[in-house]
Amino acid sequence: MAATMSKNRPKPTADEASYIVAASERIAWYGEDVPCPRCEKKLLYNEFGNSYEIACSDEDCIRMGFRGL
């Protein structure tokens, strides 16, 4: 089986990063649907223990991960 590398996505700008942090709170606390700042598709919230990831429903778009303590 051959290993595959994920596509390189452009890093989020400072404005996009602050939008995603605020969106993660709106999604996790209030269950709101929040659009992606790049393509307007839905942002998805995934928890992994004490960390979480916010990603666009379009796999080639934006994705940010956050770690807890």
LINGIFEN-V613844 format. One record per pair of residues at least 4 apart in sequence whose C-alpha atoms are under 6 Angstrom apart, sorted by the first residue. I is the first residue (numbers start at 1). J is the second residue. D is the distance in whole Angstrom. If there is no record, write none. Layout:
BEGIN
i,j,d
I,J,D
I,J,D
END
This chain:
BEGIN
i,j,d
12,16,6
12,17,6
24,28,6
25,29,6
26,30,5
26,32,6
27,31,5
27,32,5
34,42,6
34,43,6
35,40,5
35,41,5
35,42,5
35,43,6
36,40,5
36,41,5
36,42,6
36,43,5
42,57,6
43,55,6
43,56,4
43,57,6
44,54,6
44,55,5
44,56,6
45,53,6
45,54,5
46,52,6
46,53,5
47,52,4
48,52,6
50,68,5
51,66,6
51,67,4
51,68,5
52,65,6
52,66,5
53,64,6
53,65,4
54,63,6
54,64,5
55,62,6
55,63,4
56,62,6
END
